[in-house]
Amino acid sequence: MVNIALVGLPGSGKSTVGRHLARKLGLAFVDSDIRIEQRLGCAIREFFEREGEQRFRDIESEEIDALTRLENTVLSTGGGSVLREENRQRLSQRCQVVYLRSSPEEVYRRLRHDRNRPLLQVADPLAKLRELYSERDPLYRATAHFVIETGRPSVPTLVNMIAMQLELGGLVQRDPDH
């Protein structure tokens, strides 16, 4: 049984890389944000504004607890999932955690035209990303078993880098097709 969780800043590629990694390894893929939105019946941003961050984080923790108990899964987590100690412990104890490390500047470059991310609908989105990075980078590092620098590699390159780390660690079998 192998469970892999991806952590990192919003926009670091967790969902996209996670989907491709799951396909490559023959595992199921789950996006915690999508699961939470299905449970809430509305967008996370809408719930966040209506109920507040604390209530959202409570629900997120319940989902992280449930999702980290699944078997043979690649889990893409929300960018703030590491803010709570209980989530960090569940992730690192139940999953092989991969931190997709992206600089605030990289994330900004990727997302500067994205109007669907509430995080970036502020006066200075780059400053907001830098603030999140300084707060969360130590938490991502403390939770992760592997740190992958996203830099400029393509999604397939990142997926291969992660798969190679997992293979070297004896956590997954070598893909005979590659």
Secondary structure, DSSP 8 states (H G I E B T S, - for coil): --EEEEE-STTSSHHHHHHHHHHHHT-EEEEHHHHHHHHHTS-HHHHHHHH-HHHHHHHHHHHHHHHTTSSSEEEE--TTGGGSHHHHHHHHHHSEEEEEE--HHHHHHHHTT-SS-GGG-SS-HHHHHHHHHHHHHHHHHHH-SEEEE-SS--HHHHHHHHHHHHHHTTSS---TT-
